[in-house]
Amino acid sequence: MKKSVLYLKGLFEGYAIGADDSDFEWQHFKDVTYHAQILAYDRHLDEEIALIIASGHDIGRTYGKLYGKGHGKASAKILKKVLYDNGFVDLYSKKDINRVLRAIENHSKKQLIEDDYSELIKDADTLAHVDENLLVESNDSEYIRYRALMSKCSINCVAPLHKWIGTFEKLSGSLLHLWECGFHEGNEIEWVHQVRTTTRKLRSILMVFRALEQYFVDATFVQKIDAYEKNLVKVLKLFENARGLAVMLALEAHRYHHKDLKRIYQNELNRLEKLMNREDDRDCLHENLSVDSSAIFLDNTLATPPEIELHSTLTFECTDYEGWQKNCESTINRQLKKYILAAAEVNGKSIKKIHKVRIQGKQIKYLFELGLIENTNEHLSKMVTVFHEISGEIHDITDALAFKHAKRYFDVKQLKHKQATDLENLKKYVFYFEKVSKQIKSS
């Protein structure tokens, strides 16, 4: 290690020891330099450059006595003067000096992802704050940065095959029960939600089974999966209208004619019940509906009762349990990486893209919830869930605003304001996926 690096480290450590809050500043100095050196080694960055950045990142506060915002810029200014006054600039290239100054100046901008050395000092500073019990969830940018640092980019612990099979059989039985029993007064919205989520969870499991069909004895396994999934898709299609109406009823921006909307929803449930009971009664589509019922997204192609068979014929005898386990992990990790990279590209300009990524994430989210991906990756599962919830709200409001007579039922201004707030909030979690995707690309 160059003598200049050790000299600078000692000089800046002296600033920390002599600072107003010397106990904290000296400990923080040690914590940040420790983490920076480990991160530099792990990321194949220049450890000497990393040590200069880490040891000098807070001298605007310890030597310059500038606290709070602006101390990073002050630190860079003081460090530049030290380098020039002591002839150290001849020991480093202009490029290295600029990357040191840039990283120090920007180290407080935890909400931005920048060059490798800027990211190194931001990450080292964040990890030091964790050691010092200074990290709080209300500090969104640093807290989410910490979650990204702690997230594994892959799943290495999946449930054994018997649990996947048992979960699938339990869910398929639940869906059949929901289908045959229908809704009861008072649980209509919950019933629609349960049917749809149970259906989507089944499709998440089928995605894995299909990718690993070579491990199952039944030669017609994939054909049976395809047949069963076609029925699941029909269920989702059948429930689209009810889902959209249930969402609108749950929105808080109701303004007028809430009773009319409830009546439309009840008629849609009656229509569903007739179709599920194989009653071909086209008149049920328009009985006692409010004046703007034709604007509801009722799909008349479903007026004829659909052919839906929810009795599963899948058999799960496996040829190689160990091979299945290993390849199950690989299958999920491919899906997981695709999702992370897609989520990192999300922006507020395309709500359709947000919804598309949300659908991708549902598969991962449900596998977490079902315990089929054993939850050794709590930071990732938490972020997937939060991203899913916020993007879901954005999609729900989009549906309500697309309703032909939205102004009749909603305070449209309030809905648009809520959506804009959600889009802004989503950016924080897109940052998380950007950070994790960078880890994936560099590995």
VOPAGU-2260 file (C-alpha; in pm, 1 decimal, decimal comma):
REM VOPAGU-2260
SITE   aa  ch    i         X         Y         Z
SITE  MET   A    0       0,0       0,0       0,0
SITE  LYS   A    1     133,9     343,8     -90,8
SITE  LYS   A    2     272,3     550,3     193,9
SITE  SER   A    3      48,8     838,6      81,1
SITE  VAL   A    4    -263,7     631,2     146,6
SITE  LEU   A    5    -156,9     548,5     502,6
SITE  TYR   A    6     -62,4     914,1     560,1
SITE  LEU   A    7    -399,7    1036,3     440,6
SITE  LYS   A    8    -580,4     771,1     645,1
SITE  GLY   A    9    -390,4     877,4     956,7
SITE  LEU   A   10    -452,3    1245,5     887,7
SITE  PHE   A   11    -825,9    1203,1     842,9
SITE  GLU   A   12    -849,8     969,1    1141,4
SITE  GLY   A   13    -695,1    1250,4    1344,1
SITE  TYR   A   14    -972,5    1481,1    1224,8
SITE  ALA   A   15   -1227,4    1228,4    1350,3
SITE  ILE   A   16   -1059,1    1191,6    1689,8
SITE  GLY   A   17   -1045,2    1569,2    1728,0
SITE  ALA   A   18   -1406,6    1629,9    1617,8
SITE  ASP   A   19   -1677,0    1772,1    1844,5
SITE  ASP   A   20   -1844,4    1430,8    1877,8
SITE  SER   A   21   -1516,6    1239,4    1875,0
SITE  ASP   A   22   -1649,7     909,3    2012,3
SITE  PHE   A   23   -1902,5     875,1    1732,3
SITE  GLU   A   24   -1686,4    1019,3    1455,4
SITE  TRP   A   25   -1390,0     792,0    1532,3
SITE  GLN   A   26   -1612,4     483,5    1548,9
SITE  HIS   A   27   -1786,1     582,8    1226,3
SITE  PHE   A   28   -1448,1     637,1    1059,6
SITE  LYS   A   29   -1340,9     284,0    1156,8
SITE  ASP   A   30   -1672,5     128,4    1052,1
SITE  VAL   A   31   -1680,4     291,9     708,9
SITE  THR   A   32   -1316,0     218,2     625,1
SITE  TYR   A   33   -1367,1    -144,3     732,6
SITE  HIS   A   34   -1673,1    -195,5     510,7
SITE  ALA   A   35   -1519,2      -4,0     219,3
SITE  GLN   A   36   -1212,6    -227,8     206,8
SITE  ILE   A   37   -1424,5    -545,8     213,9
SITE  LEU   A   38   -1656,9    -415,2     -57,3
SITE  ALA   A   39   -1361,2    -305,9    -273,1
SITE  TYR   A   40   -1213,3    -655,1    -250,1
SITE  ASP   A   41   -1546,7    -824,1    -326,8
SITE  ARG   A   42   -1615,2    -593,0    -621,6
SITE  HIS   A   43   -1261,5    -604,5    -764,6
SITE  LEU   A   44   -1210,0    -229,8    -717,0
SITE  ASP   A   45    -885,1     -52,8    -624,4
SITE  GLU   A   46    -858,2     -94,0    -246,7
SITE  GLU   A   47    -627,4     206,3    -202,5
SITE  ILE   A   48    -862,7     438,2    -389,0
SITE  ALA   A   49   -1151,0     295,6    -183,2
SITE  LEU   A   50    -961,1     362,2     142,3
SITE  ILE   A   51    -891,9     725,9      48,9
SITE  ILE   A   52   -1260,5     778,0     -29,2
SITE  ALA   A   53   -1377,9     607,2     290,1
SITE  SER   A   54   -1132,8     780,8     523,8
SITE  GLY   A   55   -1200,4    1124,5     372,1
SITE  HIS   A   56   -1576,1    1107,4     310,9
SITE  ASP   A   57   -1675,7    1298,4     626,9
SITE  ILE   A   58   -1390,0    1547,2     675,0
SITE  GLY   A   59   -1627,7    1826,8     577,7
SITE  ARG   A   60   -1795,3    1749,5     908,3
SITE  THR   A   61   -1501,8    1644,4    1128,5
SITE  TYR   A   62   -1256,4    1911,5    1006,2
SITE  GLY   A   63   -1476,2    2161,7     823,7
SITE  LYS   A   64   -1744,7    2164,3    1097,6
SITE  LEU   A   65   -2021,6    2156,8     836,7
SITE  TYR   A   66   -2304,9    1932,4     957,0
SITE  GLY   A   67   -2598,6    1793,3     762,1
SITE  LYS   A   68   -2653,1    1861,1     393,2
SITE  GLY   A   69   -2349,1    1985,5     205,4
SITE  HIS   A   70   -2084,0    1813,5     413,8
SITE  GLY   A   71   -2003,0    1577,8     124,6
SITE  LYS   A   72   -1924,7    1865,3    -106,5
SITE  ALA   A   73   -1720,0    2031,4     168,0
SITE  SER   A   74   -1530,3    1704,7     225,4
SITE  ALA   A   75   -1439,5    1683,4    -143,4
SITE  LYS   A   76   -1317,8    2043,2    -141,8
SITE  ILE   A   77   -1098,9    1992,8     166,4
SITE  LEU   A   78    -957,4    1664,4      33,2
SITE  LYS   A   79    -869,1    1824,7    -299,1
SITE  LYS   A   80    -676,6    2099,1    -115,9
SITE  VAL   A   81    -491,8    1842,8      99,1
SITE  LEU   A   82    -388,2    1647,1    -210,1
SITE  TYR   A   83    -258,8    1955,0    -392,0
SITE  ASP   A   84     -94,1    2120,7     -91,0
SITE  ASN   A   85     103,0    1806,1      -7,1
SITE  GLY   A   86     201,3    1705,1    -358,5
SITE  PHE   A   87      -7,7    1390,5    -360,9
SITE  VAL   A   88    -162,0    1474,7    -697,2
SITE  ASP   A   89     159,3    1356,7    -862,8
SITE  LEU   A   90     102,0    1007,5    -719,2
SITE  TYR   A   91    -241,4     957,9    -871,6
SITE  SER   A   92    -388,5     997,2   -1215,8
SITE  LYS   A   93    -633,8    1276,5   -1283,8
SITE  LYS   A   94    -898,2    1009,4   -1344,8
SITE  ASP   A   95    -841,8     856,2    -999,7
SITE  ILE   A   96    -850,2    1195,1    -826,8
SITE  ASN   A   97   -1176,4    1284,8   -1002,2
SITE  ARG   A   98   -1341,7     953,5    -906,7
SITE  VAL   A   99   -1232,8    1007,1    -542,2
SITE  LEU   A  100   -1372,6    1360,9    -531,7
SITE  ARG   A  101   -1693,7    1262,0    -711,0
SITE  ALA   A  102   -1758,9     969,3    -478,5
SITE  ILE   A  103   -1703,1    1178,4    -165,4
SITE  GLU   A  104   -1915,6    1467,4    -289,3
SITE  ASN   A  105   -2209,4    1239,5    -374,0
SITE  HIS   A  106   -2194,1     991,9     -84,3
SITE  SER   A  107   -2508,7    1128,7      84,4
SITE  LYS   A  108   -2721,9    1084,7    -228,0
SITE  LYS   A  109   -2830,3     735,1    -125,1
SITE  GLN   A  110   -3138,0     745,8    -352,7
SITE  LEU   A  111   -2923,8     752,0    -669,1
SITE  ILE   A  112   -2720,6     476,4    -831,6
SITE  GLU   A  113   -2396,7     615,9    -972,5
SITE  ASP   A  114   -2045,1     495,8   -1064,6
SITE  ASP   A  115   -1878,3     202,0    -886,9
SITE  TYR   A  116   -1677,5     405,2    -634,9
SITE  SER   A  117   -1970,4     630,9    -549,3
SITE  GLU   A  118   -2177,3     319,4    -487,3
SITE  LEU   A  119   -1900,9     169,6    -275,0
SITE  ILE   A  120   -1888,9     461,8     -29,9
SITE  LYS   A  121   -2269,4     490,2     -16,3
SITE  ASP   A  122   -2293,2     120,2      63,6
SITE  ALA   A  123   -2009,5     130,1     318,9
SITE  ASP   A  124   -2171,3     433,0     487,8
SITE  THR   A  125   -2508,0     251,9     496,7
SITE  LEU   A  126   -2357,1     -63,7     649,4
SITE  ALA   A  127   -2176,0     148,9     908,3
SITE  HIS   A  128   -2506,8     311,1    1004,7
SITE  VAL   A  129   -2649,1     -37,7    1057,8
SITE  ASP   A  130   -2355,6    -123,3    1288,6
SITE  GLU   A  131   -2418,3     199,9    1479,1
SITE  ASN   A  132   -2796,1     141,6    1508,0
SITE  LEU   A  133   -2861,0     459,6    1310,8
SITE  LEU   A  134   -3055,9     307,2    1023,6
SITE  VAL   A  135   -3429,2     379,4    1045,5
SITE  GLU   A  136   -3706,6     260,9     814,3
SITE  SER   A  137   -3835,0     616,5     772,0
SITE  ASN   A  138   -3513,3     697,8     583,5
SITE  ASP   A  139   -3646,4     530,3     270,3
SITE  SER   A  140   -3346,6     559,2      38,9
SITE  GLU   A  141   -3087,9     425,5     283,8
SITE  TYR   A  142   -3319,8     158,7     424,5
SITE  ILE   A  143   -3404,8      25,8      78,1
SITE  ARG   A  144   -3036,7      41,2     -17,1
SITE  TYR   A  145   -2961,1    -175,9     286,4
SITE  ARG   A  146   -3229,7    -427,3     184,1
SITE  ALA   A  147   -3074,0    -445,9    -162,6
SITE  LEU   A  148   -2729,8    -507,8     -13,8
SITE  MET   A  149   -2868,7    -787,3     202,0
SITE  SER   A  150   -3072,4    -949,4     -75,3
SITE  LYS   A  151   -2954,7   -1266,2    -238,6
SITE  CYS   A  152   -2993,8   -1261,5    -614,5
SITE  SER   A  153   -3085,4   -1628,0    -621,3
SITE  ILE   A  154   -3289,7   -1886,3    -433,0
SITE  ASN   A  155   -3092,9   -2180,8    -298,3
SITE  CYS   A  156   -3357,7   -2338,7     -79,3
SITE  VAL   A  157   -3680,5   -2473,3    -225,7
SITE  ALA   A  158   -3935,5   -2699,7     -64,3
SITE  PRO   A  159   -3914,2   -3074,9    -135,8
SITE  LEU   A  160   -4129,7   -3217,0    -413,3
SITE  HIS   A  161   -4389,1   -3367,7    -178,0
SITE  LYS   A  162   -4467,6   -3018,6     -46,4
SITE  TRP   A  163   -4513,2   -2882,2    -400,4
SITE  ILE   A  164   -4749,2   -3169,1    -481,1
SITE  GLY   A  165   -4939,5   -3136,1    -153,4
SITE  THR   A  166   -4976,9   -2759,0    -199,3
SITE  PHE   A  167   -5100,9   -2802,8    -555,8
SITE  GLU   A  168   -5358,3   -3065,5    -453,6
SITE  LYS   A  169   -5480,0   -2852,9    -161,6
SITE  LEU   A  170   -5519,9   -2546,0    -383,1
SITE  SER   A  171   -5692,8   -2736,9    -662,9
SITE  GLY   A  172   -5936,2   -2878,5    -405,4
SITE  SER   A  173   -5998,6   -2529,8    -263,0
SITE  LEU   A  174   -6068,5   -2387,7    -608,7
SITE  LEU   A  175   -6312,9   -2668,6    -684,9
SITE  HIS   A  176   -6488,5   -2604,6    -352,5
SITE  LEU   A  177   -6511,1   -2228,7    -418,6
SITE  TRP   A  178   -6644,3   -2299,5    -766,2
SITE  GLU   A  179   -6910,6   -2546,1    -655,5
SITE  CYS   A  180   -7026,3   -2360,7    -341,6
SITE  GLY   A  181   -7031,4   -2010,3    -488,0
SITE  PHE   A  182   -7063,6   -1695,9    -279,0
SITE  HIS   A  183   -7274,4   -1616,2      25,3
SITE  GLU   A  184   -7428,9   -1284,0     116,2
SITE  GLY   A  185   -7165,5   -1067,5     277,0
SITE  ASN   A  186   -6859,4   -1246,8     137,1
SITE  GLU   A  187   -6905,6   -1167,9    -233,0
SITE  ILE   A  188   -6590,9    -954,6    -274,6
SITE  GLU   A  189   -6377,2   -1196,2     -71,9
SITE  TRP   A  190   -6510,9   -1488,2    -275,7
SITE  VAL   A  191   -6410,0   -1326,0    -605,7
SITE  HIS   A  192   -6066,4   -1248,7    -462,4
SITE  GLN   A  193   -6016,8   -1604,9    -334,5
SITE  VAL   A  194   -6115,8   -1760,8    -666,4
SITE  ARG   A  195   -5873,8   -1540,7    -859,2
SITE  THR   A  196   -5576,0   -1569,4    -620,1
SITE  THR   A  197   -5619,6   -1946,7    -584,5
SITE  THR   A  198   -5624,3   -1975,2    -963,6
SITE  ARG   A  199   -5308,3   -1766,2    -999,8
SITE  LYS   A  200   -5126,9   -1962,9    -729,1
SITE  LEU   A  201   -5204,8   -2283,3    -914,3
SITE  ARG   A  202   -5064,6   -2136,3   -1234,8
SITE  SER   A  203   -4744,0   -2039,9   -1049,7
SITE  ILE   A  204   -4691,6   -2401,5    -945,4
SITE  LEU   A  205   -4776,8   -2529,3   -1293,4
SITE  MET   A  206   -4505,8   -2301,7   -1435,5
SITE  VAL   A  207   -4246,5   -2498,2   -1237,7
SITE  PHE   A  208   -4401,2   -2839,2   -1307,6
SITE  ARG   A  209   -4405,3   -2769,2   -1681,5
SITE  ALA   A  210   -4038,0   -2667,3   -1685,5
SITE  LEU   A  211   -3945,9   -2991,3   -1505,6
SITE  GLU   A  212   -4175,8   -3231,7   -1688,0
SITE  GLN   A  213   -3883,5   -3466,8   -1768,7
SITE  TYR   A  214   -3876,1   -3579,1   -1404,8
SITE  PHE   A  215   -4233,4   -3710,5   -1404,4
SITE  VAL   A  216   -4321,2   -4062,2   -1517,7
SITE  ASP   A  217   -4647,7   -3975,1   -1694,5
SITE  ALA   A  218   -4568,5   -3929,2   -2064,8
SITE  THR   A  219   -4873,4   -3703,9   -2107,6
SITE  PHE   A  220   -4781,9   -3479,1   -1812,0
SITE  VAL   A  221   -4738,6   -3158,5   -2014,1
SITE  GLN   A  222   -5058,1   -3216,2   -2210,6
SITE  LYS   A  223   -5248,4   -3257,4   -1885,3
SITE  ILE   A  224   -5091,1   -2939,6   -1746,8
SITE  ASP   A  225   -5188,8   -2750,8   -2063,0
SITE  ALA   A  226   -5547,3   -2878,4   -2043,2
SITE  TYR   A  227   -5583,5   -2788,8   -1676,1
SITE  GLU   A  228   -5425,3   -2447,1   -1723,2
SITE  LYS   A  229   -5660,8   -2365,7   -2010,3
SITE  ASN   A  230   -5945,1   -2411,8   -1762,6
SITE  LEU   A  231   -5768,4   -2185,1   -1512,3
SITE  VAL   A  232   -5734,5   -1915,5   -1779,2
SITE  LYS   A  233   -6108,0   -1947,8   -1850,0
SITE  VAL   A  234   -6179,3   -1896,0   -1479,2
SITE  LEU   A  235   -5972,7   -1574,8   -1475,8
SITE  LYS   A  236   -6148,2   -1456,3   -1791,4
SITE  LEU   A  237   -6488,6   -1534,8   -1646,5
SITE  PHE   A  238   -6409,7   -1334,5   -1332,6
SITE  GLU   A  239   -6260,5   -1028,9   -1503,9
SITE  ASN   A  240   -6577,2    -822,0   -1481,2
SITE  ALA   A  241   -6641,4    -913,5   -1118,1
SITE  ARG   A  242   -6281,6    -835,1   -1030,3
SITE  GLY   A  243   -6300,1    -491,5   -1195,2
SITE  LEU   A  244   -6626,8    -406,9   -1021,6
SITE  ALA   A  245   -6497,4    -531,4    -684,9
SITE  VAL   A  246   -6192,7    -307,0    -725,6
SITE  MET   A  247   -6408,9      -4,3    -799,6
SITE  LEU   A  248   -6624,5     -73,6    -494,0
SITE  ALA   A  249   -6313,0     -88,6    -276,9
SITE  LEU   A  250   -6173,9     247,1    -395,9
SITE  GLU   A  251   -6199,2     532,5    -147,5
SITE  ALA   A  252   -6275,8     800,9    -404,2
SITE  HIS   A  253   -6648,8     727,6    -436,0
SITE  ARG   A  254   -6851,3    1037,7    -494,5
SITE  TYR   A  255   -7195,6     953,4    -631,0
SITE  HIS   A  256   -7430,0     659,9    -696,1
SITE  HIS   A  257   -7245,1     405,9    -485,0
SITE  LYS   A  258   -7567,0     206,3    -453,1
SITE  ASP   A  259   -7591,5     182,9    -832,1
SITE  LEU   A  260   -7240,4      42,2    -848,4
SITE  LYS   A  261   -7324,6    -214,9    -581,6
SITE  ARG   A  262   -7632,6    -317,0    -777,8
SITE  ILE   A  263   -7424,8    -360,3   -1095,6
SITE  TYR   A  264   -7181,5    -576,3    -899,8
SITE  GLN   A  265   -7460,6    -788,4    -755,8
SITE  ASN   A  266   -7604,5    -841,7   -1101,8
SITE  GLU   A  267   -7262,4    -942,8   -1228,7
SITE  LEU   A  268   -7242,7   -1201,4    -948,1
SITE  ASN   A  269   -7587,1   -1328,7   -1041,3
SITE  ARG   A  270   -7468,3   -1354,9   -1400,2
SITE  LEU   A  271   -7161,5   -1545,8   -1285,5
SITE  GLU   A  272   -7375,1   -1783,6   -1083,2
SITE  LYS   A  273   -7594,8   -1858,5   -1384,7
SITE  LEU   A  274   -7294,0   -1919,2   -1607,6
SITE  MET   A  275   -7124,7   -2140,8   -1348,4
SITE  ASN   A  276   -7447,5   -2338,2   -1313,3
SITE  ARG   A  277   -7457,6   -2373,1   -1695,9
SITE  GLU   A  278   -7771,8   -2164,5   -1737,3
SITE  ASP   A  279   -7773,5   -2002,2   -2079,4
SITE  ASP   A  280   -7973,8   -1695,3   -1992,3
SITE  ARG   A  281   -7862,3   -1396,1   -2194,3
SITE  ASP   A  282   -8124,9   -1175,6   -2031,1
SITE  CYS   A  283   -7937,2   -1201,9   -1701,4
SITE  LEU   A  284   -7674,4    -969,5   -1844,8
SITE  HIS   A  285   -7901,7    -668,7   -1835,9
SITE  GLU   A  286   -8159,4    -728,0   -1564,1
SITE  ASN   A  287   -8218,5    -425,4   -1341,4
SITE  LEU   A  288   -7886,1    -261,9   -1422,9
SITE  SER   A  289   -7831,8     111,4   -1383,8
SITE  VAL   A  290   -7851,6     340,8   -1684,1
SITE  ASP   A  291   -7481,5     319,7   -1762,5
SITE  SER   A  292   -7446,8     -56,7   -1726,5
SITE  SER   A  293   -7348,7     -93,6   -2088,9
SITE  ALA   A  294   -7028,2      92,7   -2004,7
SITE  ILE   A  295   -6922,5    -181,3   -1762,9
SITE  PHE   A  296   -6664,1    -406,5   -1923,4
SITE  LEU   A  297   -6909,9    -696,1   -1959,6
SITE  ASP   A  298   -6773,7    -944,5   -2210,5
SITE  ASN   A  299   -7065,9   -1076,8   -2409,7
SITE  THR   A  300   -6848,1   -1353,1   -2552,6
SITE  LEU   A  301   -6900,6   -1525,0   -2217,7
SITE  ALA   A  302   -7277,6   -1507,2   -2238,4
SITE  THR   A  303   -7271,8   -1872,5   -2340,5
SITE  PRO   A  304   -7166,3   -2081,5   -2040,7
SITE  PRO   A  305   -6797,4   -2171,2   -2079,7
SITE  GLU   A  306   -6677,6   -2528,9   -2064,2
SITE  ILE   A  307   -6467,6   -2537,7   -1746,8
SITE  GLU   A  308   -6336,5   -2857,5   -1587,3
SITE  LEU   A  309   -6155,6   -2807,7   -1255,7
SITE  HIS   A  310   -6099,6   -3172,8   -1164,0
SITE  SER   A  311   -5723,3   -3225,2   -1195,9
SITE  THR   A  312   -5599,4   -3544,3   -1363,1
SITE  LEU   A  313   -5230,8   -3480,7   -1291,5
SITE  THR   A  314   -5022,7   -3763,0   -1142,4
SITE  PHE   A  315   -4688,6   -3687,7    -978,6
SITE  GLU   A  316   -4473,1   -4000,8    -975,1
SITE  CYS   A  317   -4115,4   -3876,1   -1006,7
SITE  THR   A  318   -3808,6   -4048,9   -1157,6
SITE  ASP   A  319   -3532,2   -3849,4    -983,8
SITE  TYR   A  320   -3610,5   -3653,5    -669,2
SITE  GLU   A  321   -3257,8   -3514,3    -622,5
SITE  GLY   A  322   -3236,2   -3399,3    -982,6
SITE  TRP   A  323   -3580,3   -3243,0    -955,8
SITE  GLN   A  324   -3474,7   -3041,3    -649,3
SITE  LYS   A  325   -3161,8   -2899,8    -812,3
SITE  ASN   A  326   -3335,5   -2811,5   -1138,3
SITE  CYS   A  327   -3631,0   -2664,0    -952,1
SITE  GLU   A  328   -3391,8   -2410,0    -798,8
SITE  SER   A  329   -3245,7   -2331,3   -1142,6
SITE  THR   A  330   -3592,9   -2285,5   -1295,2
SITE  ILE   A  331   -3704,1   -2044,7   -1023,3
SITE  ASN   A  332   -3377,1   -1851,5   -1034,8
SITE  ARG   A  333   -3412,8   -1793,9   -1409,7
SITE  GLN   A  334   -3763,8   -1661,3   -1352,6
SITE  LEU   A  335   -3648,4   -1453,2   -1055,7
SITE  LYS   A  336   -3365,3   -1287,6   -1248,6
SITE  LYS   A  337   -3595,0   -1207,7   -1541,3
SITE  TYR   A  338   -3835,7   -1043,7   -1298,2
SITE  ILE   A  339   -3566,8    -840,0   -1117,8
SITE  LEU   A  340   -3421,2    -712,6   -1446,1
SITE  ALA   A  341   -3770,5    -623,5   -1575,7
SITE  ALA   A  342   -3864,7    -444,8   -1250,8
SITE  ALA   A  343   -3541,7    -242,2   -1268,8
SITE  GLU   A  344   -3656,1    -102,0   -1605,7
SITE  VAL   A  345   -3997,0      18,6   -1482,4
SITE  ASN   A  346   -4080,2     388,0   -1503,3
SITE  GLY   A  347   -4390,6     593,4   -1445,4
SITE  LYS   A  348   -4446,7     658,9   -1815,6
SITE  SER   A  349   -4587,0     314,7   -1896,1
SITE  ILE   A  350   -4853,4     182,9   -1660,7
SITE  LYS   A  351   -4900,4    -114,4   -1895,8
SITE  LYS   A  352   -4537,7    -211,4   -1838,3
SITE  ILE   A  353   -4581,8    -176,2   -1461,8
SITE  HIS   A  354   -4875,9    -415,3   -1477,3
SITE  LYS   A  355   -4684,9    -660,0   -1697,0
SITE  VAL   A  356   -4396,4    -669,6   -1448,1
SITE  ARG   A  357   -4646,1    -708,0   -1165,0
SITE  ILE   A  358   -4788,8   -1019,8   -1330,8
SITE  GLN   A  359   -4433,2   -1155,6   -1361,1
SITE  GLY   A  360   -4376,1   -1088,8    -993,5
SITE  LYS   A  361   -4696,5   -1260,3    -887,6
SITE  GLN   A  362   -4545,0   -1598,4    -963,5
SITE  ILE   A  363   -4250,1   -1528,1    -734,2
SITE  LYS   A  364   -4469,1   -1363,1    -470,8
SITE  TYR   A  365   -4708,6   -1657,7    -451,2
SITE  LEU   A  366   -4426,0   -1911,6    -429,8
SITE  PHE   A  367   -4287,1   -1715,4    -134,1
SITE  GLU   A  368   -4629,8   -1701,1      31,7
SITE  LEU   A  369   -4691,7   -2072,8     -19,6
SITE  GLY   A  370   -4358,8   -2161,3     141,4
SITE  LEU   A  371   -4239,6   -2336,9    -174,1
SITE  ILE   A  372   -3946,9   -2099,7    -186,3
SITE  GLU   A  373   -3836,8   -2132,2     174,4
SITE  ASN   A  374   -3804,9   -1782,6     308,1
SITE  THR   A  375   -3429,9   -1749,5     355,9
SITE  ASN   A  376   -3443,5   -1431,2     151,0
SITE  GLU   A  377   -3665,7   -1205,7     361,4
SITE  HIS   A  378   -3546,8    -876,2     209,6
SITE  LEU   A  379   -3627,4    -986,4    -144,8
SITE  SER   A  380   -3965,8   -1134,9     -53,0
SITE  LYS   A  381   -4057,4    -814,4     133,5
SITE  MET   A  382   -3968,0    -593,3    -162,1
SITE  VAL   A  383   -4152,2    -817,9    -409,8
SITE  THR   A  384   -4464,0    -796,7    -191,2
SITE  VAL   A  385   -4449,9    -416,7    -148,6
SITE  PHE   A  386   -4384,0    -363,1    -520,7
SITE  HIS   A  387   -4679,1    -589,1    -597,9
SITE  GLU   A  388   -4913,0    -397,0    -365,0
SITE  ILE   A  389   -4823,4     -50,8    -496,4
SITE  SER   A  390   -4831,3    -151,4    -863,7
SITE  GLY   A  391   -5165,5    -323,1    -794,9
SITE  GLU   A  392   -5313,6       2,3    -665,2
SITE  ILE   A  393   -5186,1     183,5    -974,1
SITE  HIS   A  394   -5351,2     -77,5   -1198,4
SITE  ASP   A  395   -5680,1     -63,7   -1005,6
SITE  ILE   A  396   -5702,4     313,6   -1041,0
SITE  THR   A  397   -5621,6     284,2   -1411,7
SITE  ASP   A  398   -5917,6      47,6   -1451,1
SITE  ALA   A  399   -6149,4     285,7   -1265,8
SITE  LEU   A  400   -6036,6     584,7   -1471,7
SITE  ALA   A  401   -6090,6     385,9   -1792,1
SITE  PHE   A  402   -6455,0     325,4   -1694,5
SITE  LYS   A  403   -6668,1     523,1   -1942,0
SITE  HIS   A  404   -6867,3     702,0   -1671,4
SITE  ALA   A  405   -6592,4     729,7   -1408,1
SITE  LYS   A  406   -6704,1    1083,5   -1321,2
SITE  ARG   A  407   -7048,8     950,9   -1228,6
SITE  TYR   A  408   -6904,4     733,7    -951,6
SITE  PHE   A  409   -6568,1     880,3    -851,6
SITE  ASP   A  410   -6385,2    1194,2    -759,7
SITE  VAL   A  411   -6157,5    1163,8   -1061,9
SITE  LYS   A  412   -5919,5    1432,6    -938,1
SITE  GLN   A  413   -5870,2    1240,7    -614,8
SITE  LEU   A  414   -5808,1     917,1    -805,5
SITE  LYS   A  415   -5548,4    1080,9   -1030,4
SITE  HIS   A  416   -5374,1    1235,1    -730,4
SITE  LYS   A  417   -5360,4     896,6    -556,8
SITE  GLN   A  418   -5218,1     732,2    -867,9
SITE  ALA   A  419   -4952,4    1003,0    -903,8
SITE  THR   A  420   -4855,1     949,4    -538,1
SITE  ASP   A  421   -4834,7     573,6    -593,2
SITE  LEU   A  422   -4618,3     619,6    -902,4
SITE  GLU   A  423   -4382,2     840,9    -705,1
SITE  ASN   A  424   -4374,1     588,4    -421,1
SITE  LEU   A  425   -4303,4     305,8    -665,9
SITE  LYS   A  426   -3979,4     476,5    -771,0
SITE  LYS   A  427   -3826,0     391,2    -432,2
SITE  TYR   A  428   -3881,8      22,3    -495,3
SITE  VAL   A  429   -3769,0      40,9    -857,6
SITE  PHE   A  430   -3444,5     175,3    -706,0
SITE  TYR   A  431   -3420,7    -146,2    -503,5
SITE  PHE   A  432   -3449,9    -360,3    -816,8
SITE  GLU   A  433   -3200,0    -138,0   -1002,9
SITE  LYS   A  434   -2952,4    -192,7    -721,9
SITE  VAL   A  435   -3004,9    -570,6    -713,1
SITE  SER   A  436   -2996,0    -597,3   -1094,7
SITE  LYS   A  437   -2655,8    -429,0   -1089,1
SITE  GLN   A  438   -2536,3    -703,4    -855,2
SITE  ILE   A  439   -2673,6    -966,3   -1096,9
SITE  LYS   A  440   -2500,1    -811,8   -1398,8
SITE  SER   A  441   -2164,3    -781,3   -1220,3
SITE  SER   A  442   -2166,8   -1138,0   -1087,4
